[in-house]
Amino acid sequence: MRKILSQVLAATAGLWLSKSVVPKIQIALYPDSSFFGISLTSEWHIILLLGIILGLLNHYIKPVLDTILLPLQIATLGIFNFISTMALLWTVDAIFKEFSAPWLWPLLYASIIIWALSIISSKLLARNEY
């Protein structure tokens, strides 16, 4: 449970920070913005929703994706891990019209931000087993 919470917090904070720091990443509020009938009335609703979805994707889909891409990660000494994170961000971009990230560099910068925040949040929420 802590790992899911860590992933969701990192994704939410990473999306907010990416929106603030990376110039081409945009999170827009549309008048018809809704998610399964729940209307999204402010920007933080959208950031929270996208963070929850991206955190769940990172928790459930990314390990499968990393297993499939393991030979490429070994060959590139782990740098290909950012590509899998970029693919998940691109998936969120493709599904939700409220989130817009142009192709390569903004996605890379956002994935680095989310990766760093994921490491920080997992260390902060980790249990001490002593």
C-alpha positions as MATLAB code, in Angstrom:
seq = 'MRKILSQVLAATAGLWLSKSVVPKIQIALYPDSSFFGISLTSEWHIILLLGIILGLLNHYIKPVLDTILLPLQIATLGIFNFISTMALLWTVDAIFKEFSAPWLWPLLYASIIIWALSIISSKLLARNEY';
ca = [
       0.000    0.000    0.000;
       2.860    2.353    0.776;
       4.410    1.729   -2.614;
       1.188    2.618   -4.431;
       0.859    5.756   -2.316;
       4.477    6.597   -3.045;
       3.944    6.179   -6.796;
       0.767    8.280   -6.786;
       2.380   11.057   -4.740;
       5.445   11.093   -6.970;
       3.366   11.156  -10.144;
       1.098   13.923   -8.866;
       3.973   16.062   -7.629;
       5.947   15.280  -10.778;
       3.122   16.375  -13.047;
       2.661   19.583  -11.090;
       6.393   20.299  -11.076;
       6.731   19.391  -14.752;
       3.891   21.733  -15.609;
       5.606   24.491  -13.662;
       9.178   23.915  -14.878;
       9.015   22.418  -18.376;
       7.679   25.094  -20.736;
       5.890   22.910  -23.294;
       3.948   20.716  -20.876;
       0.433   22.022  -20.444;
      -2.494   20.982  -18.319;
      -5.628   22.701  -19.541;
      -9.105   22.893  -18.114;
     -11.913   22.524  -20.635;
     -15.580   23.301  -19.965;
     -16.524   19.692  -20.687;
     -13.709   18.163  -18.613;
     -15.081   15.186  -16.758;
     -14.014   11.734  -15.698;
     -16.779    9.121  -15.576;
     -19.370   11.807  -14.954;
     -17.373   13.651  -12.293;
     -16.811   17.177  -13.524;
     -13.309   18.536  -13.136;
     -13.698   22.176  -12.168;
     -10.157   23.286  -11.431;
      -6.642   22.555  -12.556;
      -5.655   20.772   -9.364;
      -8.499   18.281   -9.921;
      -6.958   17.392  -13.260;
      -3.435   17.178  -11.829;
      -4.676   14.938   -9.017;
      -6.597   12.682  -11.398;
      -3.689   12.419  -13.833;
      -1.308   11.784  -10.932;
      -3.463    8.954   -9.611;
      -3.724    7.364  -13.043;
      -0.024    7.784  -13.807;
       0.893    6.452  -10.365;
      -1.248    3.367  -10.907;
       0.281    2.869  -14.348;
       3.742    3.175  -12.819;
       2.841    0.660  -10.143;
       1.124   -1.990  -12.255;
       2.252   -1.574  -15.881;
       5.837   -0.327  -15.533;
       7.222   -3.550  -13.963;
       5.796   -5.548  -16.869;
       7.177   -3.023  -19.341;
      10.570   -3.079  -17.610;
      10.642   -6.874  -17.775;
       9.911   -6.816  -21.485;
      12.532   -4.116  -22.072;
      15.167   -5.697  -19.813;
      17.630   -6.533  -22.620;
      17.544   -2.924  -23.816;
      17.979   -1.652  -20.269;
      21.010   -3.881  -19.801;
      22.480   -2.778  -23.128;
      21.996    0.922  -22.329;
      22.994    0.574  -18.659;
      19.547    1.550  -17.406;
      19.013    4.671  -19.473;
      16.210    2.958  -21.374;
      14.226    3.077  -18.123;
      13.395    6.698  -18.948;
      11.967    5.556  -22.271;
       9.457    3.319  -20.500;
       8.456    6.207  -18.228;
       8.127    8.421  -21.287;
       5.877    5.795  -22.874;
       3.576    5.854  -19.850;
       3.469    9.660  -19.929;
       2.713    9.545  -23.631;
      -0.105    7.080  -22.912;
      -1.629    9.515  -20.421;
      -1.191   12.275  -23.008;
      -2.973   10.174  -25.627;
      -5.889    9.307  -23.337;
      -6.579   12.696  -21.739;
      -6.999   15.841  -23.789;
      -6.340   17.983  -20.711;
      -2.683   16.900  -20.604;
      -0.471   17.983  -23.468;
       3.197   17.110  -23.813;
       4.957   17.469  -27.156;
       6.987   14.557  -28.338;
      10.564   14.077  -27.138;
      12.305   16.595  -24.907;
       9.433   17.687  -22.651;
       8.491   14.046  -22.093;
      12.096   13.227  -21.223;
      12.355   16.123  -18.764;
       9.032   15.208  -17.164;
      10.046   11.559  -16.854;
      13.307   12.571  -15.153;
      11.369   14.759  -12.709;
       8.879   11.980  -11.952;
      11.705    9.442  -11.600;
      13.561   11.647   -9.105;
      10.420   12.337   -7.092;
       9.585    8.636   -7.128;
      12.945    7.811   -5.578;
      12.526   10.535   -2.956;
       8.973    9.513   -2.059;
       9.838    5.822   -1.875;
      12.704    6.613    0.514;
      10.486    8.838    2.658;
       7.658    6.314    2.865;
       9.883    3.245    3.235;
       9.557    1.192    6.359;
      12.486    0.680    8.618;
      12.821   -3.065    9.048;
      15.101   -2.843   12.090;
];
